[in-house]
Amino acid sequence: MVMLDDGPSVTNAGEYSVSELSGALKRTVEDRFSHVRVRGEISGYRGPHASGHAYFCLKDDRARLDAVIWRTAFAKLDFKPEEGLEVIATGRLTTFPGSSKYQIVIDALKPAGAGALMALLNERRLKLEAEGLFDPARKRPLPFLPRVIGIVTSPTGAVIRDICHRIADRYPLHLLVWPVRVQGETSSAEVAEAIRGFNAIAPGGPVPRPDLLIVARGGGSLEDLWGFNDEGVVRAAAASDIPLISAVGHETDWTLIDHAADLRAPTPTGAAEIAVPVRSELIARVAQLHARLDAGMARQMQQERRALSALVRALPASDMLLATQRRQFDEAAIGLERALSDSVAAERRRFTEAAAKLQPGRLTILISGLRARLTTGAHRADQAIASRLGIRRHAFVGAASALRANLLDQRLAEARRRLAPIGPAIDLSWQRAAERRIAALASTWRVAASLDPRRVLERGYAIIRDEDGHTVTRAAGLKAARPFSVEFAGGETRQAVALDGAATEPRRSRRATPASADTPQGDLF
C-alpha cells in the first residue's frame, strides 16, 4: 500500500537545467576521451559539405558512431574518405547538446582495409556476374509507349508521389503500385516477391499485366539500400519477363539490382521520364510529320501532273496514230482480193486440164497397155529366176561333195598338228603355277601361325578380357568390383573380380581340356 502525502516533498538533490547538464556531460566526455583511435567502416559518406566539413558515420557489426572532419583538418588528410572503406580514425569525442548526441571529431585518418559490407557486396557482385546475370546481351529494350506500368516501392514515401506526378505530366496512363518496405529486414523478400508477382499476372485477366516495371527508392546510406543488394532481389530482376528499370537511391548510389535491371535510372523521377515520352511532344511530332506528309504528297502530285501534261503534249492526235495502220489494212485487203481471184482462175485451169485427161476411152487404152507390159515383165522374171536357180543348185552340189571328201579331213589334221605341242606346255605352266601358289600359301600360313596369340600363351603369358569381351592391356582398364576373364594356354579360361587392385576368383569356365595342377598361372587366382 502506498501512502499519499499532500504536502510538499523535501529532498537534498540539487537541480540542473538542461543546458547545465548537457554542458557537464560535454566536459566529462571531452576530458575522458580527449584523444582516441577508433577502427570502423565509413558509412553514409557523400563528400565534403558546401562549408568544407565532412559528415559521415563509423560503424561495425553492432554499433555506429557519428563522425565529422572540419574543413581545416580535411585539407590536411593524406587521403580522402570513401564509402565502405574501413579506417582507423584519430581524434576526440565530444557531444552536441542541441540533440543529445555524441560524435568523434577526426584529426587524422588512415585506411585499415575494405569494409565488411563492401567486401561482401563485391564478393556477391563477382559471383552473380560470373553466372551471367549482369551480361549486357540479356538486357532488353524498353517499350516505347507502355500501356500499364508496375511500380515496386513504398506507398507512403515521396518516391511514389514524384513518379505519379511526373508520369501524369508527361503521358497519363494506368499505374499499378505493389506496396513494399524499402528498408529493413523484410524489404528484400518483399521486393523480390513483388517482381515475381507482377510477372505472374496473366495477360487479358481482370488485372492488366504491366508492360514495364519500375523498382524505386529514395537515397540513403549503404545500410539503408542493402536490401536491394540481396541475391534474391537480383535474381528476381534478372528473371523478369517484363522489362525493368532500377531507380534506387540518388545518382551516386549503386546497388546490385542496377546491374541486373534492363536500365538504371539516376533517380525515381528520372525513371518516370525514361518510362514514358512527353504526350505534347508526341502530338506535336505527329502533327509535324502529318504536315510534312501532306506537303510532300502535294508536291508529288504537282510533279506528276506536270509530267503527264508534258507527255500528253508530246503524243500525236488519235487519227495520226492509226493512219499508217489503216492504210496498211486497206492495201492488204485489196491485195488479198486480187490474189484470191488469180488463185481461183489458176485452179480452174488445172481442173479443166485434168478433166480432159480422164475420159473413159483414153483410160481404157492406158490400162490395156500397162497390163501388157506387166504380163511380159512377169514372164521374163520367171525365166530368169529358173535359170539362175539351176546354176546355183549345180554349184552347191559340187562344193558339198568336195568339202565332204577332202576339206574336212585336212582341216581336222591341221588342227591336231597345231594343238599337239601346246598341250605339254599348258600342263607344265599349270604345274608351275600350282607350285607357286602352294609355296605362297605355306609361307602365309607360317606367318599366321607365328602371329597366333595362343602360341604366345605357351610361353607363360595370358589374355585378360573385361566383361564385354574387350582385351585389357593396362591395369587401369580393370574397374573395381567388375568381373574379368583370363585365358591361358590350351584354351583354359578363368573368371575373376577386381577388388581395389586385387583379384578374386568367383567362378571358373573352360573352353578346352583342363590344364595340369602345377600350372604356374593358376597360383595367382
Phi, psi and omega in degrees: 000137180252127179267127180263133180244124182284349183279164181292141179277150181240128180221155179266352183290136178283158180256139177242144169279164180299319180294320179295318180293319178297320178294320179297318177296320181298315180294322180296313181295317183291325177289321184282325183237055181283341178212109182226157173238124186238135177253128180190177182258132180288130181222141178076022181278127180236018182091172181292147178291172178299332178283349182099348178277153179242129181241135177195193180230152168250132185218159168229200185284352184234342184207168178221151184227124176294145182221153178215143174238116181291160187303319181293320179288325181297323181291338182266357182293141177290327176219156184268149178296153177222147180298130177084359182276133177274127188227166170244114184257136177245128181181209182224150178270145176211168179244161177243098187301333183297335181225014178055044178241156175239155183207167177254131175264112189273130174256329180221151184213133175218149184288148177236010180117166181293144180293159182296318180294319180293323177296316177296319180297317180294320178297317179293321179298316180296322180296311182291327177293323178294332178282353178088011181288340180257012183296125179300334180294339181278344184284138184252153177290148179281148176296141183294317182221085180292149177272325180227136178239128176263132184241126177251107181192181177284135182282351186249353184276178178283343183296313183293325178293319179297316181296314182297316180295320182292319179292321179297324178289325186272305183202095182299133176205183185280127179243135174245124181251125174257105185289132178217163169276132182258008179202139180120181186292326184265001185296317183297317180295321180292320180294315179298319179293325178295317179297315179294325180294318176298320180290337181279350179292126182282139177296141178081006180276185179295330176259121183295141178279130181293147173269346183206142178244143175233120174257115191230150173199152178285178182287167180175183179282177179299323179292323180295324182266007187295331180299333181274359170264002182293143182296323179296320178295317181296317180292322178296319178294319180291329182272359183293130175280342179266133177306141189230136175250129176262123179227065185255121176079192178269185186296331181273352181272136178230135175229168183292333179293336177297324180286327183275338181290161178288335178203141177254131177258143182293328180216164174302321177296322176297326177297319178296322179291325179287326188291321185229148174279177177274123185297318180296322177294322177296316180298317179295321180294317178296318178297319179297316179295322178296318178296319178296323179295315179298317180295319179295319178295321179296316178297320180295317179296320179296317178297316179296323180294317178296319179296321179293320178297319179297320178294322179295319179294329181283340182284142175285173179291160183296323178295322179290328180296325185256001184296313183295316180294324179294319179294318178299324179293317179297315179297321179294322179295318179296314180296324179294320180295316180295316181294327179292320178295317179296321181293320179295319180295316180297317180294326179293321178297315180298323180292321181295316179297317180293325181291326179294325180284343185263033176284148184299321182294313180295322178296322181293315180297318181296318181293322180295315179298317180294324179293322180293317179296323180291322180293316180296317180295322180292321180294318180293324179293321180296318180294317181295322181292318181295319180294314180294324179292323179293317180298317182291325180293319179296317180295322181293320179296318179294318181294323180294321180295317181295319180295319181292329185277314191238314193296319183295318180293320181296317181293324178293319180294319179296321179294320178295320181297320180288327183276344184300311181285347183280329183301306179300323180296321178294319180297317181295318179297320179295319181295318179294318178298320179295319179298319179295320179296319181294319180295318179295321179294322179294319179295318178296320180294322179294320179295318180296321179294323180290334179269359180294121181298336181290334173295324178293327180296332179295340181267013174102010179262170179217159179249127181251130179233146178278185186293342177268000180088007179275141180290134179254120181252349180232152180296330180293344179285346179269123180266140181298139178067020178245139182286155173210165182238150180234122180255129180253180177297147180088002178087005181284136182231137175236144177260143181213168179232133181273126177232103178054043176090344178261162183239138175239159185249098178279329181206168184220134178225151181235144176255341182219203181294145181294147178280163181292159183292337182264025178293129185297322185294335181294335181293340183279347185236000000 
